Structures are given as structure tokens and as C-alpha cells.
Amino acid sequence: MQILFNFPLKSLNSFGFDVKAKEFVSVTNTQDLLEAVQYAIDHDMPIHVLGGGSNILIHEDLLGLTIHLQLLGKSMVSQSATHTLIDVCAGENWHDFVAWTLDNDLPGLENLALIPGTCGAAPIQNIGAYGLEVGNWIDSVEVLDLEQLDQEQAWHTLSRQDCDFTYRNSIFKKYPNRYIVTQVRFAIPRQWRANLSYAELANYFLHRPQPSAHDVFAAVCEIRSRKLPDPLVLGNAGSFFHNPQVSEATYLQLLEQFPQLVAYPQGIVDGQKLFKLAAGWLIDQCGFKGFRLGNVGVYEKQALVLVNHGGGSGKDILRLANLIKEKIHAVYGVDLTQEPIMLPP
Ligand code: EPU
């Protein structure tokens, strides 16, 4: 295990912020991970875990120990009559993993193609796109529990139920400093049907019935590339805000005021009918698309994405985000919640 000092993180956060880690270590196996964690505890340091760096907002240099998780490996574990179990280590690139499942004739994850980041980060925010949330197909997650380090159960398995997946949320976001995800086990149904529940995807295949999983994969890649900026070209962390969920009463009130409002029924939760509002639409309608504030701004093709035009910082993005939040609250009475995880917390 080699600790590096004042390590530059510019290429390890997708916003491309010029920040440093006071102490930094790359780990490629679980023994090194345990050693790194022990080192931080012995030196009374905070721990920051980095995967692909695509859903974080580093707003200042990171003190303590930054652990870059590079645990690699993926394999098919078994097949039952109904499901295929697949294990993937936390450091594997998500998009490459999705491509690998298709190459091995194990379709089911193709709607989540081209999402930046690592497989270990996928359950943390329960990544979702084009009608699928990753939690649907997760069987269990292997973790190192930092609150049980002195006990035998420090390494344990959380079932899908334990993970408590909801829209862009999970137990890992609820207890942000407790678990380090080391491996994810997927249970993918063997009977495959194209998931075209997202209107944009259904429209794509309107005149091409019965697409294969590879067709859906290619379509998702094409749609995403058209609408979302490539972090290697323009720094960003995907959607910067969640799509807010509101009650039916709030939805109807807003609809009366804004007849073009874009919203999706979410079914009944705790006896209440809920609606998800398209935050991109709310922000767009307030004229923010393409807006710039110094070196940062709102992406010109998708108002939900904040970008670093070069030389921007986490603090610049937070200033812009606050401006947007205040405006959205003033116009619609709706509070936006930030999606990327703050580092330091
Ligand atoms: N819209 C606008 N203007 C905009 C952006 C969106 O009017 O600037 C409208 C669109 O016309 C559309 C609606 O808002 O009617 C929804 O837009 P879109 O299909 O682009 O999806 P989204 O709700 O903005 C969500 C996810 C994305 C995911 C897409 C596709 C969240 C926070 N974001 O975006 O996830 O790719 O759906 O499923 O749920 C991410 O989390 O980083 C991410 C990119």
C-alpha cells in the first residue's frame, strides 16, 4: 500500500475541478482496503472513498485519506430456471460492465448504458435511466462496515431489502460514512423483454418493432450522447438535481398555473398519490438553459446538468445551484435536492 501526498484529483472527478487529496491511496484488493482504513483510523483521519468520481462535488481539497477503489473482476456465478447471478467488483467501469453482460448474452441492464462511473457507485445512488433503476436487478451488495471494524461481521452482505432502494436513494446515502461497497451481485431475469417504458425510447422504436437488447443499448447510447455532455469534454456530474416528488394537490395546483408542466405519476406512497416533476423543465422554463456564471453554467441542451466550462470550482457550482434553487422555489414553491454527493460532506 503506497500513500501519496497532495495528490491531484482533477482527472478523478468528472467536473474536472482542480483539487487535491492530502493523502491518497489506490487499492486493488480487499486486504489493502482494510489496511488503508486501519491507517486512517490509527492517524485519526477522515476517509473519503472515490470510485469513478462522476457523482461527487469536491468543493475543497480533501483532508484525511482518500481511498481510490480499484477492485476489479466480474463473473457469472450461477443460473437458475429464472435468474442469472453475476458478481462484479466495485472498481469495474459501469458502462463496460453493461457491454460485457450483453456480449455474454445476459441482457437486462442495457437501459443503463453509458452512465459514467463504477459498479460500486451504482447501488449508492441507485442509478436509473430510461425506465430502469439498478436496484431492481440487484440481489445483494458486499460491504465493509466501518462501524463494525473490530467485529467479525466487518465484511458482510446486504440484501436488496437491506439496501432500501428508492428513487436515487439507498441505505448508503442514508448512512454516508458507514459502508464501503466492494462488490455487487446482480440477479437478472432470464426471460428478457425490451423495456421501452420511457416515452423517448418507445418513440425511438416506433417504426422498428421488436428491438434486440443490443438495439436498445445502441439507442440509449445515442440518446444520451445527444442530450448529455461527455465529462471528458465538458466537466459535469449528470443531473445535478433530483426530479422532485410532490403530492397530487401540489401537482394539480401547479398544472393549473403551468399547463405545459412535465410530470409523471408515481403511484401511491403511504396512502398518498405522488407525482414526479421534471426538474429540467422547471429550470429550463426559468430561462437557465445555457446560462453562465463565470466559469460554470447550465448545459445548453439539458437544464438539469450543471457544467464546468474550465477553471471552475465546486464553490462556483454551489453558487450557481443556489441561484437556481432560489428561483425555482420563488416561481413554483418547489425545493430542489442536489444529486451529487458533497466531498468533504
Ligand atoms: N426537459 C426540458 N428542458 C430541459 C430538460 C428536460 O423541458 O432542459 C423536459 C424534457 O423535454 C422531458 C422531461 O423534461 O419532457 C424529462 O427530461 P429527460 O428525459 O431528459 O429526463 P430527466 O428527467 O431530465 C432523468 C434522469 C437522468 C436520466 C433520464 C432518462 C434524474 C435526476 N435524472 O432526467 O439521469 O438519464 O431521466 O431516464 O432522475 C443522472 O441522474 O445523472 C441522469 C442523467
Residues whose N, C-alpha, C, O or C-beta is under 5 A from the ligand:
A	BS01	EPU	G128 A129 Y130 G131 A237 G238 S239 F241 H242 N243 V262 A278 G280 W281 D284 K301 Q302 A303 L304
